[in-house]
Amino acid sequence: MTDSDTTLAAPAKPGLARRLVPLVVIAAALGLVFAFDLDRFLTFEALRENRALLTGFVAENALLAALAFMAIYAVATALSVPGGLVLSIAGGFLFGSVLGSTLIVVGATLGATGIFLAARSAFADLLRDRAGPFVAKLEAGFRENAFSYLLVLRLVPIFPFFVVNLVPSFLGVGTWVYVAATFIGIIPGAFVFALVGAGLGDVLDSTEAFSPQAALTPEVIGALVGLAVLSLLPIAYKRWRTARGGSAG
């Protein structure tokens, strides 16, 4: 087989228009959400007003309600719709802390993976081709320790969730590494908010205002930071071994 035959046999990359289709669909869906003001349902007031309807539906259709909640959470994550904290607390309120946090984690992972794949398909090759040496070096470093870095970004909400969903797609992170780090990294936070939601009944019965951010107490933040530090230990150990080997050489 000649070099020309090999070239002809290589699969062609899909055109930019085709690669943009997933992002166009996501953008159109987000536009519909705001056009019909659907995000108004992702508020604490909406949860209070529809409490009886929601709890009744869950009681009568447990499996369907769980699947519907997980799907809604996945779509909301993929679209980066505001109200994720309220949705997390609602999961704990409707399904309890254990099942609620499980549905949150699965839904969030599915939605985050969807937008990750869409962004990688549309822009990753283009950005990589135009990237300078600094970006190439950053990509190499992130790839080498992708799981630990992503785990830290998921455990401690330093950056908005949608930013952490997108950036790895531009840095060559593997799909399964992304999925695993996302799934594991959001478990603690999901459980915290689901636990808050599980005890939400008294707050809904009262007329006092409620803020989801109130769940992030100093103790909770400290625990998440501690987990993040632990996830960085493999990177620190690897660099220490490399430096020690260099010194010995």
Backbone torsions as a table, in degrees:
resi	resn	phi	psi	omega
1	MET	NA	128.8	-178.6
2	THR	-81.5	168.6	178.1
3	ASP	-62.3	-35.3	-180.0
4	SER	-67.3	-35.5	177.3
5	ASP	-64.9	-40.7	179.4
6	THR	-62.5	-40.6	179.8
7	THR	-64.6	-41.1	-179.6
8	LEU	-68.0	-31.9	-177.2
9	ALA	-77.7	-19.2	-177.5
10	ALA	-67.1	133.4	179.8
11	PRO	-67.4	136.5	179.4
12	ALA	-77.9	144.3	177.2
13	LYS	-71.3	142.1	178.0
14	PRO	-63.1	148.0	-179.3
15	GLY	-64.2	162.5	-177.7
16	LEU	-60.2	-40.1	-178.8
17	ALA	-60.2	-41.9	179.9
18	ARG	-67.8	-38.9	-179.1
19	ARG	-70.6	-22.8	180.0
20	LEU	-82.1	-11.2	-175.7
21	VAL	-54.8	-48.8	180.0
22	PRO	-58.1	-41.1	179.8
23	LEU	-68.9	-35.3	177.2
24	VAL	-64.2	-41.6	177.9
25	VAL	-62.3	-43.8	179.5
26	ILE	-64.1	-43.5	179.2
27	ALA	-63.7	-39.9	178.9
28	ALA	-65.4	-41.2	178.7
29	ALA	-64.1	-40.4	178.3
30	LEU	-64.7	-38.8	177.0
31	GLY	-61.5	-38.8	178.0
32	LEU	-66.5	-37.7	179.1
33	VAL	-58.1	-46.6	-177.9
34	PHE	-78.4	-31.2	179.0
35	ALA	-64.1	-39.1	179.9
36	PHE	-97.8	8.2	176.4
37	ASP	56.0	39.7	-178.1
38	LEU	-71.4	-22.2	-179.7
39	ASP	-68.7	-9.3	177.8
40	ARG	-67.2	-19.0	179.0
41	PHE	-80.5	-12.6	-179.9
42	LEU	-98.5	52.4	178.4
43	THR	-131.3	159.3	179.2
44	PHE	-65.7	-34.9	178.9
45	GLU	-64.2	-40.7	178.5
46	ALA	-64.9	-37.1	177.9
47	LEU	-65.3	-40.2	178.8
48	ARG	-65.2	-43.5	-176.9
49	GLU	-69.3	-32.5	-175.9
50	ASN	-105.5	19.9	-175.9
51	ARG	-55.9	-51.6	-176.4
52	ALA	-64.1	-40.9	179.9
53	LEU	-63.5	-44.4	-177.1
54	LEU	-69.2	-47.5	-179.7
55	THR	-64.5	-35.6	177.1
56	GLY	-65.2	-41.9	179.3
57	PHE	-64.9	-41.3	178.8
58	VAL	-63.8	-40.8	-179.2
59	ALA	-65.7	-35.0	-176.5
60	GLU	-91.0	-23.0	-176.2
61	ASN	-137.2	65.4	-171.4
62	ALA	-58.9	-51.4	-176.7
63	LEU	-66.3	-47.0	179.8
64	LEU	-61.7	-41.6	179.7
65	ALA	-63.5	-42.0	179.6
66	ALA	-63.7	-44.5	179.5
67	LEU	-65.8	-40.1	179.6
68	ALA	-64.6	-43.3	179.3
69	PHE	-62.1	-44.8	-179.8
70	MET	-61.7	-41.0	178.7
71	ALA	-65.8	-42.9	178.7
72	ILE	-62.6	-41.0	-180.0
73	TYR	-64.9	-40.7	179.2
74	ALA	-63.1	-44.9	-180.0
75	VAL	-65.5	-44.2	179.2
76	ALA	-61.0	-37.5	178.4
77	THR	-68.5	-45.3	-179.4
78	ALA	-62.5	-36.3	-178.9
79	LEU	-86.5	-7.8	-176.8
80	SER	56.4	41.9	179.9
81	VAL	-74.7	134.8	175.9
82	PRO	-60.4	147.5	178.2
83	GLY	113.1	12.2	-179.5
84	GLY	-62.1	-37.5	179.9
85	LEU	-66.0	-42.4	178.1
86	VAL	-63.6	-40.6	179.2
87	LEU	-64.4	-37.8	177.8
88	SER	-64.2	-45.4	179.3
89	ILE	-65.2	-38.0	176.9
90	ALA	-62.2	-36.0	176.9
91	GLY	-60.7	-42.9	177.5
92	GLY	-67.9	-37.6	179.8
93	PHE	-65.6	-41.6	-174.6
94	LEU	-84.0	-31.5	-171.8
95	PHE	-122.4	-1.0	-178.0
96	GLY	89.2	166.6	-173.1
97	SER	-67.6	-40.9	-175.3
98	VAL	-75.1	-57.5	179.7
99	LEU	-65.8	-39.0	179.8
100	GLY	-60.5	-47.1	180.0
101	SER	-66.5	-33.6	176.9
102	THR	-63.2	-45.9	179.0
103	LEU	-64.6	-38.3	178.6
104	ILE	-62.8	-48.0	-177.2
105	VAL	-62.9	-45.4	-179.5
106	VAL	-66.1	-46.3	-179.9
107	GLY	-62.2	-44.9	-179.7
108	ALA	-65.2	-38.9	179.3
109	THR	-65.9	-42.3	178.3
110	LEU	-62.5	-46.8	-179.3
111	GLY	-65.5	-42.8	-179.8
112	ALA	-65.2	-39.2	178.9
113	THR	-66.3	-37.4	178.8
114	GLY	-61.0	-48.1	-179.3
115	ILE	-71.1	-32.2	176.1
116	PHE	-61.2	-48.5	-179.4
117	LEU	-66.8	-38.6	179.6
118	ALA	-64.2	-44.9	-179.5
119	ALA	-67.7	-39.9	179.7
120	ARG	-64.6	-41.2	179.4
121	SER	-64.1	-37.4	-174.2
122	ALA	-82.3	-42.6	-166.5
123	PHE	-123.7	-17.5	-170.7
124	ALA	-58.6	-48.3	-179.1
125	ASP	-63.7	-40.7	-179.4
126	LEU	-62.6	-45.9	-179.3
127	LEU	-68.0	-37.1	-179.3
128	ARG	-66.9	-37.6	179.6
129	ASP	-66.6	-32.2	-176.9
130	ARG	-98.5	0.0	-176.2
131	ALA	-71.0	144.1	176.1
132	GLY	-86.1	-177.3	-178.6
133	PRO	-62.2	-33.5	-179.8
134	PHE	-65.0	-45.4	180.0
135	VAL	-65.2	-38.2	178.1
136	ALA	-63.0	-40.8	177.9
137	LYS	-66.7	-41.7	177.8
138	LEU	-61.8	-41.5	179.7
139	GLU	-63.3	-42.8	-179.9
140	ALA	-63.2	-43.0	179.0
141	GLY	-66.4	-39.9	-179.8
142	PHE	-68.1	-39.5	179.6
143	ARG	-62.5	-40.4	-176.1
144	GLU	-63.7	-35.7	-177.7
145	ASN	-124.6	35.9	-172.0
146	ALA	-58.2	-43.6	-175.9
147	PHE	-62.5	-47.4	-178.8
148	SER	-65.4	-43.3	179.4
149	TYR	-61.9	-46.3	-179.9
150	LEU	-64.3	-38.0	179.5
151	LEU	-60.7	-42.3	178.0
152	VAL	-63.1	-45.5	-178.3
153	LEU	-64.8	-30.1	178.3
154	ARG	-79.7	-37.7	-176.9
155	LEU	-70.0	-43.5	-177.4
156	VAL	-110.7	115.3	-176.2
157	PRO	-75.4	64.3	178.2
158	ILE	-70.8	-40.5	-179.4
159	PHE	-113.7	154.6	177.2
160	PRO	-56.2	148.2	-175.7
161	PHE	-57.8	-40.4	-176.3
162	PHE	-68.6	-28.7	177.3
163	VAL	-67.1	-43.5	178.6
164	VAL	-67.5	-26.6	176.2
165	ASN	-67.5	-36.3	-171.2
166	LEU	-91.0	-43.8	-171.9
167	VAL	-55.5	-44.8	-179.9
168	PRO	-59.2	-26.8	179.9
169	SER	-67.4	-23.7	179.0
170	PHE	-90.4	-8.7	-174.7
171	LEU	-111.7	15.7	173.1
172	GLY	73.2	24.1	178.8
173	VAL	-71.7	136.0	178.6
174	GLY	-67.0	150.7	-176.0
175	THR	-61.5	-47.1	-175.5
176	TRP	-70.1	-33.3	174.7
177	VAL	-64.0	-43.3	178.8
178	TYR	-61.6	-46.7	-178.5
179	VAL	-62.9	-46.3	-177.6
180	ALA	-64.1	-45.9	-178.7
181	ALA	-66.6	-37.7	178.3
182	THR	-66.2	-48.2	-178.1
183	PHE	-58.8	-49.8	-177.3
184	ILE	-71.0	-40.7	-173.6
185	GLY	-67.9	-27.0	-177.8
186	ILE	-94.7	-1.6	-179.9
187	ILE	-60.4	-51.0	-177.4
188	PRO	-59.1	-47.8	-179.5
189	GLY	-63.6	-40.3	178.8
190	ALA	-61.8	-41.4	-179.3
191	PHE	-67.3	-37.7	179.3
192	VAL	-60.7	-49.0	-177.4
193	PHE	-72.3	-33.2	175.6
194	ALA	-66.8	-35.8	177.7
195	LEU	-66.1	-39.5	175.2
196	VAL	-62.2	-43.8	179.9
197	GLY	-64.1	-35.0	-179.4
198	ALA	-62.2	-25.9	178.6
199	GLY	-105.8	26.0	-173.2
200	LEU	-83.4	-12.8	-175.2
201	GLY	-54.3	-45.0	-178.4
202	ASP	-64.3	-37.0	179.8
203	VAL	-67.6	-40.0	179.1
204	LEU	-66.4	-31.0	178.6
205	ASP	-72.1	-23.8	-179.1
206	SER	-92.7	176.5	179.4
207	THR	-106.3	6.0	-177.6
208	GLU	-74.4	151.6	179.6
209	ALA	-73.6	152.8	-179.2
210	PHE	-134.6	136.1	177.7
211	SER	-120.6	126.3	178.1
212	PRO	-58.2	-31.4	-179.2
213	GLN	-64.0	-18.2	179.5
214	ALA	-64.0	-20.2	179.6
215	ALA	-71.0	-22.0	-179.3
216	LEU	-85.1	73.9	178.0
217	THR	-74.1	164.0	177.0
218	PRO	-56.3	-34.9	179.1
219	GLU	-65.2	-43.2	179.3
220	VAL	-65.2	-45.6	179.4
221	ILE	-61.4	-41.7	178.4
222	GLY	-61.1	-40.7	179.1
223	ALA	-65.0	-42.0	179.9
224	LEU	-66.1	-40.5	177.5
225	VAL	-63.0	-40.8	178.1
226	GLY	-60.7	-42.8	176.9
227	LEU	-63.7	-38.8	178.9
228	ALA	-63.6	-41.8	178.1
229	VAL	-61.7	-42.5	178.3
230	LEU	-61.1	-37.5	-179.2
231	SER	-70.0	-18.9	178.4
232	LEU	-87.4	-11.0	-177.7
233	LEU	-59.0	-40.8	177.8
234	PRO	-59.0	-37.8	178.6
235	ILE	-66.7	-45.2	179.9
236	ALA	-61.6	-41.6	-179.9
237	TYR	-65.6	-41.8	-179.8
238	LYS	-62.3	-43.1	-179.9
239	ARG	-68.9	-35.5	177.7
240	TRP	-64.5	-42.6	178.4
241	ARG	-64.3	-40.0	179.6
242	THR	-65.1	-44.0	179.8
243	ALA	-65.4	-38.7	-179.6
244	ARG	-67.0	-40.0	178.2
245	GLY	-65.0	-38.5	177.9
246	GLY	-65.7	-38.8	179.6
247	SER	-67.2	-41.3	-179.4
248	ALA	-65.0	-36.9	178.8
249	GLY	-66.4	NA	NA
